[in-house]
Amino acid sequence: MSRSNTNAIIRLLPLGVGGLGGILLLVNRLLTPALTNAQARSDAVGVIICAVLILTGLLWQRVQPRSPEAVLLVGDQGFELASDLPEALKIELAWASHSLLTNTVTQSLVIWHQGQVLLRRGILGPVNRVVPGPIVERVLQSGKPVYLVALKLYPGRLEFNYLPENTQGVICQPIGNQGVLVLGANVPRSYTQQDEAWVAAIAHKLDHSLTHQGCESIALSG
């Protein structure tokens, strides 16, 4: 039995027990030929207990909403890395992507920098190139990440055609002002604040490595 099914049963348990208790109290009252004072008091206590259980069950239905269901992303597993990168940078990109895929809910990720797709990994989308749309452009200009908690609710989702078509949640994390790290999840509202902090730290490290590598390339060419 899945965790979500178990939680649903637990939420319904007070309602079921309270309702069953109320029915049994009613049946017992109807089958009792002579009602004593002691039984009347016990019936009153039983009714209160059943009412509390039913109220608790109703509150749990409101306070504990169902967790969003995970979906199976459409696409094939893959790992694509730009071939013209220095070996040290390839290793770092591979490490960063592996860390995000194994330590967060990320199922698909793309690293884009200076007009080039450096890496695609996880469940690959149908398009292998990135054309920055309004959301990515805003991230690059503001230097602040954007977390789309439920991608299907945003009209701008069409720009993420390089992710699986049924991606549920997306984080666009800037890599300096020339790149972006795009993460796709198979569950909406699934990234925690700790996940977001981890993504930001990795993007900051990648920005340092990519900038440093760029400086080295300029020095060698000069």
Beta strands, then each sheet from edge to edge (+ up, - down):
strand 1: 77-81
strand 2: 106-113
strand 3: 116-123
strand 4: 146-148
strand 5: 169-175
strand 6: 179-185
sheet 1: 1+ 3- 2+ 6- 5+ 4-
end
